[in-house]
Amino acid sequence: MKKIPPISLVMPMYNIAPIAEKVVTSYYREVVAKIPGSEFVIAEDGSTDGTKEILKRLAKKYPLKLIMGDKKKGYIRAVKDAFQLARNDIIFFSDSDGEHDSKDFWKMIKLLPNNDLIVGYKKGRKGPFYRVLASRVNNFLIGLLFGLWLRDANCGFRVIRKKVIKDVLLGVHVSRYAFAAEFTIRAYKKGYRVVECGVSHHPARSSEFSAMKMPKVFVKQLYDLMKIKIELWSK
């Protein structure tokens, strides 16, 4: 791309005080500050560890658009609220847990002219074996059920055209543990062009997907995928 249009960087945050300043500073300086007219939308979801206070301080230094929550409303609701506030036609979405490198945005944006949704996949993914296995099984089931073969369908690092969000977002309502994967499935089934891009990976601890929770998560995700399949088939 000879000239990159303004982008909206959308990022949910919850209880990441130890890395909040590092993450915000990295993404702002590496991406937002380099593209005139861009914005940084942060959906803070009722943190209790000091994340709120850090963001308020950073908002005096950087032009952040903050959505602050008094109570936790959940990842999906926070993400949807942030998406709806984004004003630019290109959305760069990233989770804030430190798993991704802001510099990888530049790899992904190069693929935008010919695509509508660029999904990152973690190259040389590290981390607990059970999480890697769960991701692979999830990707296989999505390929089998929907014909969408991706290496990391639920990756929280992606570039999306706003028109896709407007068309798809409200219909994403089934999956509790794989919101991004459901969004990707629905976008693909509506005919939008989806492509992958390899990105760096830095393992991060997850309380949502701990070893003890994985059996429950797997069963629920399988049920949700079948529910999505039946819903799309019946239309």
C-alpha positions as CSV (number, residue, x, y, z in Angstrom):
1,M,0.0,0.0,0.0
2,K,1.5,3.3,-1.1
3,K,-0.5,5.2,1.5
4,I,-2.2,3.7,4.5
5,P,-5.6,5.4,5.3
6,P,-6.3,6.2,9.0
7,I,-6.9,3.2,11.2
8,S,-8.8,2.6,14.4
9,L,-6.8,0.4,16.8
10,V,-9.3,-1.4,19.0
11,M,-8.1,-3.1,22.2
12,P,-9.9,-4.6,25.2
13,M,-8.3,-4.5,28.6
14,Y,-8.9,-6.2,31.9
15,N,-6.5,-6.4,34.9
16,I,-3.2,-6.0,33.0
17,A,-1.6,-3.4,35.3
18,P,1.9,-4.9,35.2
19,I,2.1,-4.6,31.4
20,A,-0.6,-1.9,30.6
21,E,1.9,1.0,30.1
22,K,4.2,-1.1,28.0
23,V,1.4,-2.4,25.7
24,V,-0.2,1.0,25.2
25,T,3.0,2.8,24.5
26,S,4.2,0.2,22.1
27,Y,1.0,0.1,20.0
28,Y,0.6,3.9,20.1
29,R,4.2,4.7,19.0
30,E,4.5,1.8,16.5
31,V,1.2,2.1,14.7
32,V,-1.2,5.0,15.7
33,A,1.4,7.8,15.8
34,K,2.7,6.7,12.4
35,I,-0.6,6.9,10.5
36,P,-2.1,10.4,10.5
37,G,-5.8,10.5,11.4
38,S,-5.7,7.2,13.3
39,E,-7.2,6.6,16.8
40,F,-6.6,4.3,19.7
41,V,-9.8,2.9,21.2
42,I,-9.4,1.0,24.5
43,A,-12.3,-0.9,26.1
44,E,-11.4,-1.2,29.8
45,D,-13.7,-3.8,31.4
46,G,-14.0,-3.0,35.1
47,S,-10.4,-3.8,36.2
48,T,-9.6,-4.0,39.9
49,D,-5.8,-4.1,39.8
50,G,-4.9,-0.5,39.0
51,T,-5.3,-0.8,35.2
52,K,-7.9,2.0,35.2
53,E,-5.6,4.5,36.9
54,I,-2.7,3.7,34.6
55,L,-5.0,4.3,31.5
56,K,-6.2,7.6,32.9
57,R,-2.6,8.7,33.4
58,L,-1.6,7.5,29.9
59,A,-4.6,9.4,28.4
60,K,-3.0,12.6,29.5
61,K,0.1,11.6,27.4
62,Y,-1.5,10.0,24.4
63,P,-4.8,10.8,22.7
64,L,-6.6,7.6,23.8
65,K,-10.3,7.0,23.4
66,L,-11.2,5.2,26.6
67,I,-14.3,3.2,27.5
68,M,-14.1,2.7,31.3
69,G,-16.3,0.2,33.0
70,D,-17.4,0.3,36.6
71,K,-18.3,-3.3,36.6
72,K,-17.0,-6.2,34.4
73,K,-19.4,-6.8,31.5
74,G,-17.3,-9.4,29.8
75,Y,-14.8,-9.6,26.9
76,I,-17.4,-9.9,24.2
77,R,-19.5,-7.0,25.3
78,A,-16.4,-4.8,25.8
79,V,-15.1,-5.7,22.3
80,K,-18.5,-5.0,20.7
81,D,-18.7,-1.6,22.4
82,A,-15.2,-0.6,21.2
83,F,-15.9,-1.7,17.7
84,Q,-19.0,0.4,17.5
85,L,-17.0,3.5,18.6
86,A,-14.3,3.1,16.0
87,R,-14.7,5.7,13.3
88,N,-12.2,4.8,10.6
89,D,-12.7,2.3,7.7
90,I,-9.8,0.1,8.7
91,I,-9.9,-1.6,12.1
92,F,-6.7,-3.0,13.7
93,F,-7.7,-5.3,16.6
94,S,-5.4,-6.7,19.2
95,D,-5.8,-8.3,22.6
96,S,-3.8,-6.6,25.3
97,D,-2.2,-9.6,27.1
98,G,1.2,-9.2,25.6
99,E,1.0,-12.2,23.3
100,H,1.5,-10.1,20.1
101,D,4.0,-7.7,18.7
102,S,2.7,-4.3,17.5
103,K,5.2,-4.3,14.6
104,D,3.4,-7.2,13.0
105,F,0.7,-4.8,12.0
106,W,2.8,-3.7,9.0
107,K,2.9,-7.3,7.7
108,M,-0.9,-7.6,7.9
109,I,-1.8,-4.2,6.4
110,K,0.0,-5.1,3.2
111,L,-2.6,-7.8,2.6
112,L,-5.6,-5.5,2.9
113,P,-6.0,-4.2,-0.7
114,N,-7.1,-7.7,-1.9
115,N,-8.8,-8.9,1.3
116,D,-11.4,-7.9,3.9
117,L,-10.2,-9.7,7.0
118,I,-6.6,-10.5,7.8
119,V,-6.3,-13.0,10.6
120,G,-3.0,-13.5,12.4
121,Y,-1.7,-16.9,13.2
122,K,1.0,-17.5,15.8
123,K,4.2,-18.7,14.1
124,G,6.1,-21.2,16.2
125,R,3.4,-21.0,18.9
126,K,4.7,-21.7,22.4
127,G,2.8,-22.2,25.6
128,P,1.1,-25.0,27.5
129,F,0.6,-28.2,25.4
130,Y,-3.1,-28.3,26.2
131,R,-3.8,-24.8,24.8
132,V,-1.9,-25.6,21.6
133,L,-3.8,-28.9,21.2
134,A,-7.2,-27.2,21.9
135,S,-6.4,-24.5,19.3
136,R,-5.6,-27.1,16.7
137,V,-8.7,-29.1,17.4
138,N,-10.8,-26.0,17.2
139,N,-9.3,-25.0,13.9
140,F,-9.9,-28.5,12.5
141,L,-13.5,-28.5,13.5
142,I,-14.0,-25.1,11.9
143,G,-12.5,-26.3,8.7
144,L,-14.6,-29.5,8.7
145,L,-17.9,-27.8,9.5
146,F,-17.5,-24.6,7.5
147,G,-14.8,-25.1,4.9
148,L,-12.7,-22.4,6.5
149,W,-9.2,-23.8,7.0
150,L,-7.2,-21.5,9.2
151,R,-4.2,-22.1,11.5
152,D,-5.5,-19.8,14.3
153,A,-9.2,-18.9,13.7
154,N,-9.6,-17.4,17.1
155,C,-6.5,-15.3,17.0
156,G,-6.9,-11.9,18.8
157,F,-4.7,-10.0,16.3
158,R,-6.3,-9.0,13.1
159,V,-7.0,-6.2,10.5
160,I,-10.7,-5.8,9.4
161,R,-12.5,-3.5,7.1
162,K,-15.2,-1.6,9.0
163,K,-17.8,-2.7,6.4
164,V,-17.3,-6.3,7.6
165,I,-17.8,-5.3,11.2
166,K,-21.0,-3.4,10.4
167,D,-22.4,-6.4,8.5
168,V,-21.3,-9.2,10.8
169,L,-20.8,-8.0,14.4
170,L,-24.4,-7.9,15.6
171,G,-24.9,-11.5,14.4
172,V,-22.1,-12.8,16.6
173,H,-23.9,-14.2,19.6
174,V,-23.2,-17.8,20.1
175,S,-19.7,-18.6,21.1
176,R,-18.6,-17.7,24.6
177,Y,-15.0,-18.8,24.4
178,A,-14.2,-18.1,20.7
179,F,-15.8,-14.8,19.8
180,A,-13.1,-14.0,17.1
181,A,-13.5,-17.4,15.5
182,E,-17.3,-17.0,15.3
183,F,-16.8,-13.6,13.8
184,T,-14.4,-15.0,11.2
185,I,-16.8,-17.9,10.3
186,R,-19.7,-15.5,9.8
187,A,-17.7,-13.1,7.7
188,Y,-16.4,-15.9,5.5
189,K,-19.9,-17.3,5.0
190,K,-21.1,-13.9,3.9
191,G,-18.5,-13.9,1.2
192,Y,-15.9,-11.7,2.6
193,R,-12.3,-12.4,1.7
194,V,-10.4,-13.9,4.6
195,V,-6.6,-14.5,4.6
196,E,-4.0,-15.5,7.2
197,C,-0.7,-13.8,8.1
198,G,2.0,-15.2,10.3
199,V,2.8,-13.2,13.4
200,S,5.1,-13.4,16.4
201,H,4.0,-15.0,19.6
202,H,4.9,-14.3,23.2
203,P,3.2,-16.8,25.6
204,A,1.0,-15.2,28.2
205,R,-0.8,-16.7,31.2
206,S,-4.5,-17.1,30.8
207,S,-7.0,-17.6,33.7
208,E,-9.8,-18.0,31.1
209,F,-8.2,-21.1,29.6
210,S,-6.5,-22.8,32.5
211,A,-5.8,-26.5,32.4
212,M,-8.7,-27.2,34.9
213,K,-11.2,-25.3,32.6
214,M,-10.2,-26.8,29.3
215,P,-12.6,-29.8,29.3
216,K,-15.5,-27.5,30.0
217,V,-14.3,-25.0,27.4
218,F,-13.9,-27.8,24.7
219,V,-17.4,-29.2,25.2
220,K,-18.9,-25.7,25.2
221,Q,-17.0,-24.7,22.0
222,L,-18.0,-27.9,20.2
223,Y,-21.7,-27.3,21.2
224,D,-21.4,-23.7,20.0
225,L,-19.9,-24.6,16.7
226,M,-22.7,-27.1,16.0
227,K,-25.2,-24.4,16.9
228,I,-23.6,-22.0,14.5
229,K,-23.6,-24.6,11.8
230,I,-27.3,-25.4,12.3
231,E,-28.2,-21.7,12.3
232,L,-26.3,-21.0,9.1
233,W,-27.6,-24.1,7.4
234,S,-31.2,-23.2,8.2
235,K,-31.0,-19.8,6.5
